[in-house]
Amino acid sequence: MVICDRWGMTLLQLRAPDRSQEAVSCRRTIAHYLHGRGLGPSGIGRYLCRDHSTILHYLRSPLDYWDSELIADVLRDVARRSAPSQASMRRRGGA
């Protein structure tokens, strides 16, 4: 996951009981990203191996500017990857 890469963390490290500032910042950013994609606190908590009340705390904590920019970059990248290419549109008989 791109967000984990920013902190140099793996998904296994992210789910571990690490309370370092880097791990918490990474989890908080991922919680905001997943919440923005429609996942609820319980689902995010299951993904991150955290209680839903911890996720609610993350979601109430504001992100700093760089974390917000990182989420925006990830969303742009996801949108770009999921948009059909011109070649696939021609194959389907579109544009």
C-alpha positions in Angstrom: 0.0 0.0 0.0 1.3 3.4 -1.0 0.5 4.9 2.4 2.6 2.3 4.2 5.5 3.0 1.8 5.7 6.6 3.0 6.6 5.4 6.5 8.6 2.4 5.3 6.2 0.0 7.0 4.8 -3.4 5.9 1.2 -4.4 6.5 2.5 -6.9 9.1 4.2 -4.1 11.0 1.1 -1.9 10.6 -1.0 -4.6 12.3 1.5 -5.3 15.1 1.0 -3.8 18.6 3.5 -1.0 17.8 2.6 2.4 19.4 5.5 4.3 17.8 4.6 7.7 16.3 5.3 6.4 12.8 3.0 3.4 13.2 0.2 5.5 14.7 0.5 8.2 12.0 0.4 5.5 9.3 -2.6 3.8 10.8 -4.4 7.2 11.2 -3.8 8.1 7.6 -5.0 4.7 6.4 -8.1 5.0 8.6 -8.9 8.4 7.0 -8.3 7.0 3.5 -10.5 3.9 4.1 -13.2 6.0 5.8 -13.3 8.3 2.8 -13.8 5.2 0.6 -16.9 4.3 2.6 -15.6 1.8 5.2 -16.9 2.1 8.7 -14.9 2.1 11.9 -15.5 -1.6 12.7 -14.3 -2.6 9.2 -11.3 -0.4 9.4 -10.5 -1.8 12.8 -10.7 -5.4 11.5 -8.3 -4.4 8.7 -5.8 -2.7 11.0 -6.3 -5.2 13.9 -7.5 -2.4 16.2 -10.7 -1.8 18.2 -13.3 0.4 16.5 -13.0 3.0 19.4 -9.3 3.4 18.4 -10.4 4.0 14.8 -12.9 6.6 16.0 -10.1 8.4 17.8 -8.0 8.3 14.6 -10.9 9.7 12.6 -11.4 12.5 15.1 -7.7 13.4 14.9 -6.9 15.8 12.1 -4.4 14.9 9.5 -1.4 17.2 8.9 -1.1 18.8 5.5 1.3 16.2 4.1 -0.9 13.3 5.1 -3.8 15.0 3.5 -1.8 15.5 0.3 -0.7 11.8 0.4 -4.3 10.7 0.5 -5.2 13.0 -2.4 -2.3 11.5 -4.4 -3.4 7.9 -3.6 -7.0 8.8 -4.7 -5.8 10.3 -8.0 -3.6 7.3 -8.6 -6.5 4.9 -8.0 -8.8 6.9 -10.2 -6.2 6.9 -13.0 -5.7 3.2 -12.8 -9.4 2.4 -12.8 -10.3 4.7 -15.7 -10.6 2.8 -18.9 -7.9 3.4 -21.4 -8.5 4.7 -24.9 -7.5 1.3 -26.3 -9.9 -0.6 -24.2 -12.7 1.8 -25.1 -12.0 1.2 -28.8 -12.1 -2.6 -28.3 -15.5 -2.3 -26.7 -16.8 -0.1 -29.4 -16.7 3.1 -27.5 -14.8 6.3 -28.4 
